[in-house]
Amino acid sequence: MTVKKVALACSVCGRRNYFVPENPRRTERLTLKKFCKYCGKVTVHQETK
């Protein structure tokens, strides 16, 4: 069984740094604070399609 993954992109630079398993029950886009290695600081990362 293959797990679908969605990408989390940095809201500052727009790079996709993290991948998380998809949850089909989630209706809104996932938003998390994560460390961006390109910006060098913790920024908001949002789920992309």
MDTraj code that builds the backbone (N, CA, C; nanometers):
import mdtraj as md
import numpy as np

residues = "MET THR VAL LYS LYS VAL ALA LEU ALA CYS SER VAL CYS GLY ARG ARG ASN TYR PHE VAL PRO GLU ASN PRO ARG ARG THR GLU ARG LEU THR LEU LYS LYS PHE CYS LYS TYR CYS GLY LYS VAL THR VAL HIS GLN GLU THR LYS".split()
xyz = np.array([
    [0.0846, -0.1186, 0.0000],
    [0.0000, 0.0000, 0.0000],
    [0.0889, 0.1246, 0.0000],
    [0.0615, 0.2140, -0.0903],
    [0.1401, 0.3359, -0.1037],
    [0.0709, 0.4508, -0.0323],
    [0.1477, 0.5238, 0.0459],
    [0.0946, 0.6390, 0.1183],
    [0.1206, 0.7635, 0.0341],
    [0.0149, 0.8392, 0.0042],
    [0.0327, 0.9632, -0.0694],
    [0.0891, 1.0685, 0.0249],
    [0.1787, 1.1509, -0.0267],
    [0.2398, 1.2557, 0.0539],
    [0.2116, 1.3906, -0.0087],
    [0.2010, 1.4921, 0.0760],
    [0.1843, 1.6292, 0.0291],
    [0.3063, 1.7093, 0.0739],
    [0.3393, 1.8109, -0.0021],
    [0.4569, 1.8928, 0.0265],
    [0.4180, 2.0127, 0.1118],
    [0.5109, 2.0542, 0.1989],
    [0.4952, 2.1771, 0.2760],
    [0.5957, 2.2777, 0.2215],
    [0.5465, 2.3935, 0.1783],
    [0.6326, 2.4961, 0.1198],
    [0.6476, 2.6129, 0.2156],
    [0.7666, 2.6694, 0.2183],
    [0.7962, 2.7862, 0.3010],
    [0.7186, 2.9061, 0.2478],
    [0.6565, 2.9816, 0.3374],
    [0.5787, 3.0981, 0.2950],
    [0.6673, 3.2171, 0.2610],
    [0.7957, 3.2136, 0.2991],
    [0.8872, 3.3239, 0.2697],
    [0.9558, 3.3036, 0.1348],
    [1.0233, 3.1901, 0.1182],
    [1.0984, 3.1674, -0.0058],
    [1.0242, 3.0796, -0.1061],
    [0.9236, 3.0054, -0.0612],
    [0.8431, 2.9239, -0.1514],
    [0.8990, 2.7863, -0.1819],
    [1.0094, 2.7490, -0.1203],
    [1.0685, 2.6178, -0.1469],
    [0.9968, 2.5087, -0.0693],
    [0.9878, 2.3927, -0.1299],
    [0.9227, 2.2772, -0.0670],
    [1.0263, 2.2005, 0.0128],
    [1.0185, 2.2102, 0.1444],
    [1.1204, 2.1518, 0.2321],
    [1.0768, 2.0234, 0.3004],
    [0.9492, 2.0049, 0.3243],
    [0.9003, 1.8917, 0.4016],
    [0.7895, 1.8196, 0.3272],
    [0.7772, 1.6890, 0.3521],
    [0.6708, 1.6072, 0.2958],
    [0.6056, 1.5306, 0.4098],
    [0.4716, 1.5362, 0.4169],
    [0.3958, 1.4698, 0.5225],
    [0.2899, 1.3805, 0.4584],
    [0.2491, 1.2728, 0.5268],
    [0.1445, 1.1859, 0.4723],
    [0.0122, 1.2605, 0.4582],
    [-0.0597, 1.2298, 0.3514],
    [-0.1875, 1.2950, 0.3260],
    [-0.2946, 1.2370, 0.4169],
    [-0.3797, 1.3239, 0.4706],
    [-0.4930, 1.2830, 0.5522],
    [-0.6198, 1.3192, 0.4749],
    [-0.6929, 1.2198, 0.4229],
    [-0.8105, 1.2504, 0.3409],
    [-0.9233, 1.3183, 0.4182],
    [-0.9229, 1.3078, 0.5501],
    [-1.0285, 1.3708, 0.6313],
    [-1.0049, 1.5190, 0.6555],
    [-0.8839, 1.5662, 0.6291],
    [-0.8516, 1.7073, 0.6497],
    [-0.9115, 1.7890, 0.5360],
    [-0.9880, 1.8936, 0.5690],
    [-1.0549, 1.9749, 0.4673],
    [-0.9788, 2.1034, 0.4375],
    [-0.9037, 2.1551, 0.5326],
    [-0.8272, 2.2783, 0.5129],
    [-0.6799, 2.2445, 0.4908],
    [-0.6084, 2.3392, 0.4321],
    [-0.4656, 2.3182, 0.4110],
    [-0.3909, 2.3203, 0.5432],
    [-0.2959, 2.2310, 0.5554],
    [-0.2151, 2.2196, 0.6764],
    [-0.1154, 2.3352, 0.6831],
    [-0.1028, 2.3960, 0.8006],
    [-0.0080, 2.5047, 0.8228],
    [0.0719, 2.4739, 0.9491],
    [0.2041, 2.4688, 0.9352],
    [0.2917, 2.4394, 1.0484],
    [0.4096, 2.5357, 1.0492],
    [0.4652, 2.5587, 1.1681],
    [0.5884, 2.6358, 1.1797],
    [0.7035, 2.5360, 1.1781],
    [0.7904, 2.5497, 1.0774],
    [0.9029, 2.4594, 1.0606],
    [1.0285, 2.5404, 1.0304],
    [1.1449, 2.4780, 1.0475],
    [1.2714, 2.5431, 1.0155],
    [1.2966, 2.5319, 0.8663],
    [1.3269, 2.6430, 0.8018],
    [1.3624, 2.6462, 0.6597],
    [1.5131, 2.6597, 0.6498],
    [1.5781, 2.5593, 0.5908],
    [1.7243, 2.5638, 0.5813],
    [1.7727, 2.6676, 0.4808],
    [1.6856, 2.7121, 0.3907],
    [1.7246, 2.8132, 0.2929],
    [1.7141, 2.9543, 0.3518],
    [1.6104, 2.9792, 0.4341],
    [1.5954, 3.1095, 0.4998],
    [1.6804, 3.1179, 0.6263],
    [1.7077, 3.0025, 0.6883],
    [1.7883, 2.9999, 0.8085],
    [1.7115, 3.0335, 0.9350],
    [1.5789, 3.0217, 0.9307],
    [1.4975, 3.0517, 1.0488],
    [1.3661, 2.9741, 1.0424],
    [1.2913, 2.9798, 1.1516],
    [1.1617, 2.9126, 1.1584],
    [1.0582, 3.0016, 1.0885],
    [0.9880, 2.9435, 0.9919],
    [0.8863, 3.0150, 0.9172],
    [0.7607, 2.9296, 0.9072],
    [0.6531, 2.9895, 0.8606],
    [0.5284, 2.9163, 0.8398],
    [0.5396, 2.8398, 0.7095],
    [0.5054, 2.7107, 0.7149],
    [0.5040, 2.6251, 0.5972],
    [0.3593, 2.5830, 0.5719],
    [0.3147, 2.5934, 0.4470],
    [0.1781, 2.5577, 0.4124],
    [0.1769, 2.4428, 0.3133],
    [0.0703, 2.3642, 0.3214],
    [0.0528, 2.2503, 0.2315],
    [0.0333, 2.2998, 0.0880],
    [0.1024, 2.2359, -0.0058],
    [0.0874, 2.2688, -0.1470],
    [0.0260, 2.1501, -0.2195],
    [-0.0203, 2.1739, -0.3396],
    [-0.0793, 2.0644, -0.4163],
    [0.0209, 2.0044, -0.5112],
])
top = md.Topology()
chain = top.add_chain()
for i, resn in enumerate(residues, 1):
    res = top.add_residue(resn, chain, resSeq=i)
    for name in ("N", "CA", "C"):
        top.add_atom(name, md.element.get_by_symbol(name[0]), res)
traj = md.Trajectory(xyz[None], top)
